[in-house]
């Protein structure tokens, strides 16, 4: 009779570990998605820079609304670098998982 509740007890004990594993997996997926977004934003900024437009504005416009507060754009010469923090419930985690992408453009004058 003592074995009847064993599976329930094991399930309850394992739930926190399963939830943690799911949260880690989702956070890593968010970081990968942020890298894809940063790549596109850097490319958009480089294209704008090559055509004489505002690289920073173009890079920000290439991002979805949630990402615009978590991005920094740097322009040096013909290179546009975009640093993006992925969405995360913990700011410290987002800072550690921040991704950077760069794209270059030939600026003609």
C-alpha distances in whole Angstrom, upper triangle without the diagonal:
4,5,6,9,10,13,14,14,16,18,19,20,22,24,27,28,28,30,32,33,34,36,38,38,40,42,43,44,46,48,49,50,52,54,55,56,58,60,61,62,64,66,67,68,70,71,73,74,76,77,79,76,73,71,68,69,68,65,63,64,62,59,57,57,54,55,59,58,56,59,62,65,67,71,73,76,74,71,68,65,62,59,56,53,50,48,45,43,44,48,48,46,49,51,50,49,53,55,58,60,64,67,70,73,77,79,82,85
4,6,7,8,11,12,12,14,16,17,17,20,22,24,25,25,28,30,30,32,34,35,36,38,40,41,42,44,46,47,48,50,52,53,54,56,57,59,60,62,63,65,66,68,69,70,72,74,75,76,74,71,68,66,66,66,63,61,62,60,57,55,55,52,53,57,55,53,56,59,62,65,68,70,73,72,68,66,62,59,56,53,50,47,45,43,41,42,45,45,43,46,48,47,46,50,52,56,58,62,64,68,71,75,77,80,83
4,6,5,8,10,10,11,14,15,16,17,20,22,23,23,26,27,28,29,32,33,33,35,37,38,39,41,43,44,45,47,49,50,51,53,55,56,57,59,61,62,63,65,67,68,69,71,73,74,71,69,66,64,64,63,60,59,60,58,55,53,53,50,51,54,53,52,54,57,60,62,66,68,70,69,66,63,60,57,54,51,48,45,43,41,39,40,44,43,41,44,47,45,44,48,50,53,55,59,62,65,68,72,74,78,80
4,6,7,8,10,12,13,14,16,17,19,22,23,23,25,27,28,28,31,33,33,34,37,38,39,41,43,43,44,47,48,49,51,53,54,55,57,59,60,61,63,65,66,67,69,71,72,73,70,68,65,63,63,62,59,58,59,57,54,51,52,48,50,53,52,51,54,57,59,62,65,67,70,69,65,63,59,57,54,51,48,44,43,40,38,40,43,43,41,43,46,45,44,48,49,53,55,59,61,65,68,72,73,77,80
4,6,5,6,9,10,11,12,14,16,19,20,20,22,24,25,26,28,30,30,32,34,35,36,38,40,41,42,44,46,47,48,50,52,53,54,56,58,58,60,62,63,64,66,68,69,70,67,65,62,60,60,60,57,55,56,54,51,48,49,45,47,50,49,48,50,53,56,59,62,64,67,66,63,60,57,54,51,48,44,41,39,37,35,36,40,40,38,40,43,42,41,45,46,50,52,56,59,62,65,69,71,74,77
4,5,5,6,9,10,11,12,14,17,18,18,20,22,23,24,26,28,28,30,32,33,34,36,38,39,40,42,44,45,47,48,50,51,52,54,56,57,58,60,62,63,64,66,68,69,66,64,61,59,59,58,55,54,55,53,50,48,48,45,46,49,48,46,49,52,55,57,61,63,66,64,61,58,55,52,49,46,43,40,38,36,34,35,39,38,36,39,41,40,39,43,45,48,50,54,57,61,64,67,69,73,75
4,5,5,6,9,10,10,12,15,16,15,18,20,20,21,24,25,26,27,30,31,31,33,35,36,37,39,41,42,44,45,47,48,50,51,53,54,56,57,59,60,62,63,65,66,63,61,58,56,56,56,53,51,52,50,47,45,45,42,43,47,46,44,47,50,52,55,58,60,63,62,58,55,52,49,47,44,41,37,36,33,32,33,37,37,34,37,40,38,37,40,42,46,48,51,54,58,61,64,66,70,72
4,5,5,6,9,10,11,14,15,15,17,19,20,20,23,25,25,26,29,30,31,32,35,36,37,39,41,41,43,45,46,47,49,51,52,53,55,57,58,59,61,63,64,65,62,60,57,55,55,54,51,50,51,49,45,43,43,40,42,45,44,42,45,48,51,54,57,59,62,61,57,55,51,48,46,42,39,36,34,32,30,31,35,35,33,35,38,37,36,39,41,45,47,51,54,57,60,64,66,69,72
4,5,5,6,9,10,13,14,14,16,18,19,20,22,24,25,26,28,30,31,33,34,36,37,39,40,42,43,45,46,48,49,51,52,53,55,57,58,59,61,63,64,65,62,60,57,55,55,54,51,50,51,49,46,44,44,40,42,45,44,42,45,48,51,53,57,59,62,61,57,54,51,48,45,42,39,36,34,31,29,30,34,34,32,34,37,36,35,39,41,45,47,51,53,57,60,64,65,69,72
4,6,5,6,9,11,11,12,14,16,17,18,20,22,22,24,26,27,29,30,32,33,35,36,38,39,41,42,44,45,47,48,50,51,53,54,56,57,58,60,62,63,60,58,55,53,53,53,49,48,49,47,44,42,42,39,40,44,43,40,43,46,49,51,54,56,59,58,55,52,49,46,43,40,37,34,32,30,28,29,33,32,30,33,35,34,33,37,38,42,44,48,51,55,58,61,63,67,69
4,5,5,6,10,10,10,12,14,15,16,18,20,20,22,24,25,26,28,30,31,32,34,36,37,38,40,42,43,44,46,47,49,50,52,53,54,56,58,59,60,58,55,52,50,51,50,47,45,46,44,41,39,39,36,37,41,40,38,41,44,47,49,52,54,57,56,52,50,47,44,41,38,35,32,30,27,26,27,31,31,28,31,34,32,31,35,36,40,42,46,49,52,55,59,61,64,67
4,5,5,8,10,10,11,14,15,16,17,20,21,22,24,25,26,28,30,31,32,34,36,37,38,40,42,43,44,46,48,49,50,52,53,54,56,58,59,60,57,55,52,50,50,49,46,45,46,44,41,38,39,35,36,40,39,37,40,43,46,48,52,54,57,56,52,50,46,43,40,37,34,31,29,26,24,25,29,29,27,29,32,31,31,34,36,40,42,46,49,52,55,59,61,64,67
4,6,7,8,10,11,13,14,16,17,19,20,22,23,25,26,27,29,31,32,33,35,37,38,39,41,43,44,45,47,48,49,51,53,54,55,57,59,60,57,54,52,49,50,49,46,45,46,44,41,39,39,36,37,40,39,37,39,42,45,48,51,53,56,55,51,49,45,42,39,36,33,30,29,26,24,25,28,28,26,29,31,30,29,33,35,39,41,45,48,52,55,58,60,64,66
4,6,5,6,9,10,11,12,14,16,17,19,20,21,23,25,26,27,29,30,32,34,35,36,38,40,41,42,44,45,47,48,50,51,53,55,56,57,54,52,49,47,47,47,44,42,44,42,38,37,37,34,34,38,37,34,37,40,43,45,48,50,53,52,49,46,43,40,37,34,31,28,27,24,23,23,27,26,24,27,29,28,27,30,32,36,38,42,45,49,52,55,57,61,63
4,5,5,6,9,10,10,12,14,15,16,18,20,21,22,24,26,27,28,30,32,33,34,36,38,39,40,42,43,44,47,48,49,50,53,54,55,52,50,47,44,45,44,41,40,41,39,36,34,34,31,32,35,34,32,35,38,41,43,47,49,52,51,47,44,41,38,35,32,29,26,24,21,20,21,25,25,22,25,28,26,26,29,31,35,37,41,43,47,50,54,55,59,61
4,5,5,6,9,10,10,12,14,15,16,18,20,21,23,24,26,27,29,30,31,33,35,36,37,39,41,42,43,45,47,47,49,51,52,53,50,48,45,42,43,43,39,38,39,38,34,32,32,29,30,33,32,30,32,35,38,41,44,46,49,49,45,42,39,36,33,30,26,24,22,19,17,18,22,21,19,22,25,23,23,26,29,32,35,39,42,45,48,52,53,57,60
4,5,5,6,9,10,11,12,14,15,17,18,20,21,23,24,26,27,29,30,32,33,35,36,37,40,41,42,44,45,47,48,50,51,52,50,47,44,42,43,42,39,38,39,37,34,32,33,29,30,33,32,30,32,35,38,40,43,45,48,47,43,41,37,35,32,29,26,23,22,19,18,18,22,21,19,21,24,22,22,25,27,31,33,37,40,44,47,50,52,56,58
4,5,5,6,9,10,11,12,14,16,17,18,20,21,23,24,26,27,29,30,32,34,35,36,38,39,41,42,44,45,46,48,50,51,48,46,43,41,41,41,38,36,37,35,32,31,31,28,28,32,31,29,31,34,37,40,43,45,48,46,43,40,37,34,31,28,25,22,21,18,18,19,22,22,19,21,24,23,22,25,27,30,32,36,39,43,46,49,51,55,57
4,5,5,6,9,10,11,12,14,15,16,18,20,21,22,25,26,27,28,30,32,33,34,36,37,38,41,42,43,44,47,48,49,46,43,41,38,39,38,35,34,35,33,30,28,28,25,26,29,28,26,29,32,35,37,41,43,46,45,41,38,35,32,29,26,23,20,18,15,14,16,19,20,17,19,22,21,20,23,25,29,31,35,37,41,44,48,49,53,55
4,5,5,6,9,10,10,12,14,15,17,19,20,21,23,25,26,27,29,31,31,33,35,36,37,39,41,42,43,45,47,47,45,42,39,37,38,37,34,32,34,32,29,27,28,24,25,28,27,24,27,30,33,35,38,40,43,43,39,36,33,30,27,24,21,18,17,14,13,14,17,17,14,16,19,18,17,20,23,26,29,33,36,39,42,46,47,51,54
4,5,5,6,9,10,11,12,14,15,17,18,20,21,23,24,26,27,29,30,32,34,35,36,38,40,41,42,44,46,47,44,42,39,37,37,37,33,32,34,32,28,27,28,25,25,28,28,25,27,30,33,35,38,40,43,42,38,35,32,29,26,24,21,18,17,15,15,16,19,18,15,17,20,18,17,20,22,25,28,31,34,38,41,45,46,50,53
4,5,5,6,9,10,11,12,14,15,16,18,20,21,23,24,26,27,28,30,32,33,34,36,38,39,40,42,44,45,42,40,37,35,35,35,31,30,31,29,26,25,25,22,23,26,26,24,26,29,31,34,37,39,42,41,37,34,31,28,26,23,20,16,15,13,14,15,18,19,15,17,20,19,17,20,21,25,27,31,33,37,40,43,45,49,51
4,5,5,6,9,10,10,12,14,15,16,19,20,21,22,24,26,27,28,30,31,32,34,36,37,38,40,42,43,40,37,35,32,33,32,29,28,29,27,24,22,23,20,20,23,23,20,23,26,29,31,34,37,40,39,35,32,29,26,23,20,17,14,12,10,10,12,15,15,12,13,17,16,14,17,19,23,25,29,31,35,38,42,43,47,49
4,5,5,6,9,10,11,12,14,15,17,19,20,21,23,25,26,27,29,30,31,33,35,36,37,39,41,42,39,37,34,32,32,32,28,27,29,27,24,23,24,20,20,24,23,20,22,25,27,30,33,35,38,37,33,30,27,24,21,19,16,13,13,10,12,12,15,14,11,12,15,13,12,15,17,20,23,27,29,33,36,40,42,45,48
4,5,5,6,9,10,11,12,14,16,17,19,20,21,23,24,26,28,29,30,32,34,35,36,38,40,41,38,36,33,31,32,31,28,27,28,26,23,22,23,20,20,24,24,21,23,25,28,30,33,35,37,36,32,30,27,24,22,19,16,13,13,12,14,15,17,17,13,14,17,15,13,16,17,20,22,26,28,32,35,39,41,44,47
4,5,5,6,9,10,10,12,14,15,16,18,20,21,22,24,26,27,28,30,32,33,34,36,38,39,36,34,31,29,29,29,25,24,25,23,20,19,20,17,17,21,21,18,20,23,26,28,31,34,36,35,31,28,25,22,20,17,14,11,10,9,11,13,15,16,12,12,16,15,13,15,16,19,21,25,27,31,34,38,39,43,45
4,5,5,6,9,10,10,13,14,15,16,19,20,21,22,24,26,26,28,30,31,32,35,36,37,34,32,29,27,28,27,23,22,24,22,19,18,19,16,15,19,18,15,17,20,23,25,29,31,34,33,29,26,23,20,17,14,11,8,8,7,9,10,12,12,9,9,12,11,9,11,13,17,19,23,25,29,32,36,37,41,43
4,5,5,6,9,10,11,13,14,15,17,19,20,21,23,25,26,27,29,30,31,33,35,36,34,32,28,27,28,27,23,23,24,22,19,19,20,17,16,20,20,17,18,21,23,25,28,30,32,31,27,25,22,19,16,14,12,9,10,10,13,13,15,14,11,10,13,12,8,11,12,15,17,21,23,27,30,34,36,39,42
4,5,5,6,9,10,11,12,14,16,17,18,20,22,23,24,26,27,29,30,32,34,35,32,30,27,26,26,25,22,21,23,20,17,17,19,16,15,19,20,17,18,21,23,25,28,30,32,31,27,24,22,19,17,14,13,9,10,11,14,15,16,17,13,12,15,14,11,13,13,16,17,21,23,27,29,33,35,38,41
4,5,5,6,9,10,10,12,14,15,16,18,20,21,22,24,26,27,28,30,32,33,30,28,25,23,23,22,19,18,20,17,14,14,15,12,12,15,16,13,15,18,20,22,25,28,30,29,25,22,20,16,14,11,9,6,6,8,11,13,14,15,11,10,13,13,9,10,11,14,16,19,22,25,28,32,33,37,39
4,5,5,6,9,10,10,12,14,15,16,18,20,21,22,24,26,26,29,30,31,29,27,23,22,23,22,18,18,20,17,14,15,17,14,12,15,16,13,13,16,18,20,23,25,28,26,23,20,17,14,12,9,8,5,8,9,13,13,13,13,10,8,11,10,6,7,7,11,13,16,19,23,26,29,31,35,37
4,5,5,6,9,10,11,13,14,15,17,19,20,21,23,25,26,27,29,30,28,27,23,22,23,21,18,18,20,17,15,15,18,16,14,17,18,15,15,17,19,21,23,25,28,26,22,20,17,15,13,11,11,8,11,13,16,17,17,17,14,12,14,13,10,10,9,11,12,16,18,22,24,28,30,34,36
4,5,5,6,9,10,11,12,14,16,17,18,20,21,23,24,26,27,29,26,25,22,20,21,19,16,16,17,14,11,12,14,13,11,14,16,14,14,17,18,20,23,25,27,25,22,19,17,14,13,10,10,8,10,12,16,17,17,18,15,13,15,15,11,11,10,12,12,16,18,21,24,28,29,33,35
4,5,5,6,9,10,10,12,14,15,16,18,20,21,22,24,26,27,24,22,19,17,18,17,13,13,15,12,10,11,13,11,8,12,13,10,10,13,14,17,19,22,25,23,19,16,14,11,9,7,7,5,8,11,15,16,15,16,14,10,12,13,9,8,7,9,10,14,16,19,22,26,27,31,33
4,5,5,6,9,10,10,12,14,15,16,18,20,21,22,24,26,24,22,18,17,19,17,13,14,16,13,11,13,16,14,11,14,16,13,12,13,14,16,18,20,23,21,17,15,12,10,9,8,9,8,12,14,18,18,17,18,15,13,14,13,10,9,6,7,7,11,13,17,20,23,25,29,31
4,5,5,6,9,10,11,13,14,16,17,19,20,21,23,25,23,21,18,17,18,16,13,14,15,11,10,12,15,15,12,15,17,15,13,15,15,18,19,21,23,21,18,15,13,11,12,10,12,11,13,16,20,21,20,21,18,16,17,17,14,12,9,10,9,12,13,17,19,23,25,28,31
4,5,5,6,9,10,11,12,14,15,17,18,20,21,23,20,18,15,14,15,13,10,10,11,8,7,9,12,12,9,11,14,12,10,13,13,16,17,20,22,20,17,14,12,9,10,8,10,10,12,16,19,20,19,20,18,15,16,17,14,12,10,10,9,12,13,16,18,22,23,27,29
4,5,5,6,9,10,10,12,14,15,16,18,20,21,19,17,13,12,14,12,9,10,12,9,8,11,13,13,10,11,13,11,9,10,10,12,14,17,19,17,14,11,9,6,7,6,9,10,13,16,20,20,18,19,18,14,15,16,13,10,7,7,6,8,10,14,16,20,21,25,27
4,6,5,6,9,10,11,12,14,15,17,19,20,19,17,14,14,15,13,10,12,13,10,10,13,16,16,13,14,17,15,12,13,12,14,15,17,18,16,13,10,9,8,10,10,13,13,16,19,23,24,22,23,21,18,18,18,15,13,10,8,5,7,8,12,14,18,19,23,26
4,5,5,6,9,10,11,12,14,15,17,18,17,15,12,13,13,10,8,10,10,7,8,11,14,15,13,13,17,15,13,14,13,15,15,18,19,16,14,11,11,9,12,12,15,15,17,21,24,25,23,25,23,19,20,21,18,15,13,11,9,10,9,12,14,18,19,22,25
4,5,5,6,9,10,11,12,14,15,16,14,12,9,9,10,7,4,7,8,5,6,10,13,14,11,11,14,13,10,11,9,12,13,16,17,15,12,9,9,7,10,10,13,14,16,20,23,24,22,23,22,18,19,20,18,15,12,10,8,9,9,12,13,17,18,21,23
4,5,5,6,9,10,10,12,14,15,14,12,9,9,11,9,6,9,11,9,10,14,16,17,14,13,16,14,11,11,8,10,10,12,14,11,9,6,6,6,9,11,14,16,19,22,25,25,23,24,23,19,19,20,18,15,12,9,6,6,5,8,10,14,15,19,21
4,5,5,6,9,10,11,12,14,13,13,9,11,12,9,8,11,12,9,11,15,18,19,16,16,19,18,15,14,12,13,12,14,15,12,10,8,9,9,13,14,18,18,21,25,28,29,27,27,26,23,23,23,21,18,15,12,9,8,5,8,9,12,14,17,20
4,5,5,6,9,10,11,12,11,10,7,9,9,6,5,9,9,7,10,13,16,18,15,14,18,17,14,14,12,13,13,15,16,13,12,9,11,10,14,15,18,19,21,25,28,29,27,28,27,23,24,25,22,19,17,14,12,11,9,10,10,14,14,17,20
4,5,5,6,9,10,10,9,7,4,6,7,5,5,8,9,8,11,15,17,18,15,14,17,16,13,12,9,10,9,12,12,10,9,6,9,9,13,14,18,19,22,25,28,29,26,27,27,23,23,24,22,19,16,14,11,9,8,9,9,12,12,15,17
4,5,5,6,9,10,9,9,6,9,11,9,8,12,13,12,14,18,20,22,19,17,20,19,16,15,11,11,9,11,11,7,7,6,9,11,14,16,20,22,25,28,31,31,29,30,29,25,25,26,24,20,18,14,11,9,6,6,5,9,9,13,15
4,5,5,6,9,8,10,8,11,12,8,9,13,13,12,15,18,21,23,20,19,22,22,18,17,14,14,12,14,13,10,10,10,13,14,17,19,23,24,26,30,33,34,31,32,31,28,28,29,26,23,20,18,14,12,9,9,7,9,10,12,15
4,5,5,6,5,6,5,9,9,6,8,11,11,11,14,18,20,22,19,18,21,21,17,16,13,14,12,14,13,11,11,10,13,14,18,19,23,24,26,30,33,33,31,32,32,28,28,29,27,24,21,19,16,14,11,11,9,11,10,12,14
4,5,5,5,6,5,9,10,9,10,13,14,14,17,20,22,24,21,19,22,22,18,16,13,12,9,11,10,7,9,8,12,14,17,19,23,25,28,31,34,34,31,32,32,28,28,29,27,24,21,18,16,13,10,9,7,8,7,10,11
4,6,7,10,9,12,14,12,13,16,16,16,19,23,25,27,24,22,25,25,21,20,16,15,12,13,11,8,10,11,14,16,20,22,26,28,30,34,37,37,34,35,35,31,30,32,30,26,24,20,17,14,11,9,6,6,5,7,10
4,6,9,9,13,13,11,14,17,16,16,20,23,25,27,25,23,26,26,22,21,18,17,14,16,14,11,13,13,17,18,22,24,28,29,31,35,38,39,36,37,37,33,32,34,32,29,26,23,20,17,14,13,9,9,8,9,10
4,7,8,12,12,11,14,16,16,17,20,23,25,27,25,22,25,25,22,20,17,16,13,14,13,11,13,13,17,18,22,24,28,29,32,35,38,38,35,37,36,33,32,34,32,29,26,23,21,18,15,14,11,11,8,9,9
4,6,9,8,8,11,13,13,14,17,20,21,24,21,19,21,22,19,18,14,15,12,15,14,12,14,13,16,17,20,21,25,27,29,32,35,35,33,34,34,30,30,32,30,26,24,22,20,17,15,14,12,13,11,12,13
4,6,5,6,9,10,11,12,15,18,19,21,18,16,18,19,16,14,11,12,10,13,13,12,13,11,14,14,17,19,22,24,26,29,32,32,29,31,31,27,26,29,27,24,22,19,18,16,14,14,13,15,12,15,15
4,6,5,6,9,10,11,13,16,18,19,17,14,17,17,13,12,8,9,8,11,11,10,10,7,10,10,14,16,19,21,24,27,30,30,27,28,28,24,24,26,24,20,19,16,14,12,11,11,10,13,12,15,16
4,5,5,6,9,10,11,15,15,17,14,11,13,14,10,9,6,7,8,11,13,12,11,8,9,9,12,13,16,19,21,24,27,27,24,25,25,22,21,23,22,18,17,14,14,12,12,13,14,16,15,18,19
4,5,5,6,9,10,13,13,16,13,10,13,14,12,11,9,11,11,15,16,15,15,11,13,12,14,15,18,20,21,24,27,27,25,27,27,23,23,25,24,20,19,17,16,15,15,16,16,18,17,20,20
4,5,5,6,9,12,13,16,14,12,15,15,13,12,10,12,12,15,16,14,14,11,12,11,14,15,18,19,21,25,28,28,26,28,27,23,23,26,24,20,18,16,15,14,13,14,14,16,16,18,20
4,5,5,7,11,12,14,11,9,13,12,9,9,7,10,11,14,16,14,12,9,9,8,11,11,15,16,18,21,25,25,23,24,24,20,20,22,20,16,15,13,11,11,11,13,13,17,17,20,21
4,5,5,8,9,11,8,6,9,10,8,9,8,11,13,17,19,17,15,12,12,9,11,11,13,15,16,20,22,23,21,23,22,19,19,21,19,16,15,14,13,14,14,16,17,20,20,23,24
4,5,8,9,12,10,8,12,13,11,13,12,15,16,19,21,19,18,14,15,12,14,14,16,17,18,21,24,25,23,26,25,21,22,24,22,19,18,17,16,16,16,18,18,21,21,23,25
4,7,9,12,10,9,13,13,11,13,12,15,16,19,21,18,17,13,14,11,13,12,15,15,17,20,23,25,23,25,24,20,21,23,20,18,16,15,13,14,14,16,17,20,20,23,25
4,6,8,6,6,10,10,9,12,12,15,17,20,22,21,18,15,14,11,12,10,12,12,13,17,20,21,19,22,21,17,18,20,18,15,14,14,13,15,15,18,19,23,23,26,28
4,6,6,7,10,11,11,14,15,19,21,24,26,24,22,18,17,14,14,12,13,12,12,16,18,20,19,22,20,17,19,21,18,16,16,17,16,18,19,22,23,27,27,30,32
4,5,6,8,10,11,14,15,19,21,25,27,26,24,20,19,15,15,13,13,13,12,15,17,19,18,21,20,17,19,21,19,17,17,18,19,21,22,24,25,29,29,32,33
4,6,7,8,10,13,16,19,22,26,28,27,24,21,19,15,14,11,11,10,8,11,13,15,14,17,17,13,16,18,16,15,16,17,18,21,22,25,27,30,30,34,35
4,6,5,6,10,12,16,19,22,25,24,21,17,15,11,11,7,8,8,8,11,14,15,14,16,16,12,13,16,14,12,12,13,14,17,19,22,23,27,27,31,32
4,6,6,9,10,14,17,20,23,22,20,16,15,11,11,9,10,11,11,15,17,18,15,18,18,14,15,18,17,14,14,14,15,17,18,21,22,26,26,29,30
4,6,9,11,15,18,21,24,24,22,18,16,13,11,9,9,11,11,13,15,15,13,16,16,13,13,17,16,13,14,15,17,19,21,23,25,28,28,31,32
4,7,10,14,17,20,23,23,20,16,14,10,8,6,5,8,8,11,13,13,10,13,13,9,10,13,12,9,11,12,14,16,19,22,24,27,27,31,32
4,7,10,13,17,20,19,16,13,10,7,6,5,7,9,11,14,17,16,14,15,15,12,11,14,13,9,10,10,11,13,15,18,20,24,24,27,29
4,7,10,13,17,17,14,11,8,6,5,7,9,12,15,17,20,19,16,17,17,14,12,15,14,11,11,9,11,12,14,17,18,22,21,25,26
4,7,10,13,13,10,7,6,5,6,9,12,15,18,20,23,22,19,20,20,17,16,18,17,13,12,10,10,10,11,13,15,18,18,21,22
4,7,10,11,8,6,5,7,8,12,15,18,21,23,26,25,22,22,22,19,17,19,19,15,14,11,11,9,11,12,14,16,16,19,20
4,6,7,6,5,6,9,12,15,18,21,24,27,30,29,25,26,26,23,21,23,22,18,16,13,12,10,10,10,11,13,12,15,17
4,6,5,7,8,12,14,17,21,24,27,29,32,31,28,28,28,25,23,24,24,20,18,14,13,11,11,9,11,12,11,15,16
4,6,8,11,14,17,21,24,27,30,32,36,34,31,31,31,28,26,27,27,23,21,17,16,12,11,9,9,9,8,11,12
4,7,10,13,17,20,23,26,29,32,35,34,31,32,31,28,26,27,26,23,20,16,14,10,8,5,5,6,6,10,12
4,6,10,13,16,20,22,26,28,32,31,28,28,28,25,23,24,22,19,16,13,10,7,6,4,6,9,10,13,16
4,7,10,13,17,19,22,25,28,28,25,25,25,22,20,21,20,16,14,10,8,5,5,6,8,11,12,15,18
4,7,10,13,16,19,22,25,24,22,22,21,18,17,18,16,13,10,7,6,4,7,9,11,15,15,19,21
4,6,10,13,16,18,22,21,18,19,18,15,14,16,14,10,8,6,5,6,9,12,14,18,18,22,24
4,7,10,13,15,19,18,15,15,15,12,10,12,10,7,6,4,7,9,12,15,18,21,22,26,27
4,6,9,12,15,15,13,14,13,9,9,11,9,6,5,6,9,12,14,18,20,24,25,28,30
4,7,8,12,11,9,10,9,5,6,8,7,4,6,9,12,15,18,21,24,28,28,32,34
4,6,10,10,10,11,9,6,8,10,7,6,8,11,13,17,20,23,26,29,30,34,36
4,7,9,9,11,9,7,10,12,10,10,12,15,17,20,23,26,29,33,33,37,39
4,5,7,9,7,6,9,11,9,11,13,17,19,23,26,29,32,36,36,40,42
4,7,9,8,8,11,13,12,14,17,20,23,26,29,33,35,39,40,43,45
4,6,5,7,9,10,11,13,16,19,22,26,29,32,35,39,39,43,45
4,5,5,6,9,10,10,14,17,20,23,27,30,33,36,36,40,42
4,5,5,6,9,10,14,17,20,23,27,30,33,36,37,41,42
4,5,5,6,9,12,15,19,22,26,29,32,36,37,40,42
4,5,5,6,10,13,16,19,23,26,29,33,33,37,39
4,5,5,9,12,15,18,22,25,28,31,32,36,37
4,6,9,12,15,19,22,25,29,32,33,37,39
4,6,10,13,17,20,24,27,30,32,35,38
4,7,10,14,17,20,24,27,28,32,34
4,7,10,14,17,20,24,25,29,31
4,7,10,14,17,20,22,26,28
4,7,10,14,17,19,23,25
4,7,10,14,15,19,22
4,7,10,12,16,19
4,7,9,13,16
4,6,9,13
4,6,10
4,7
4
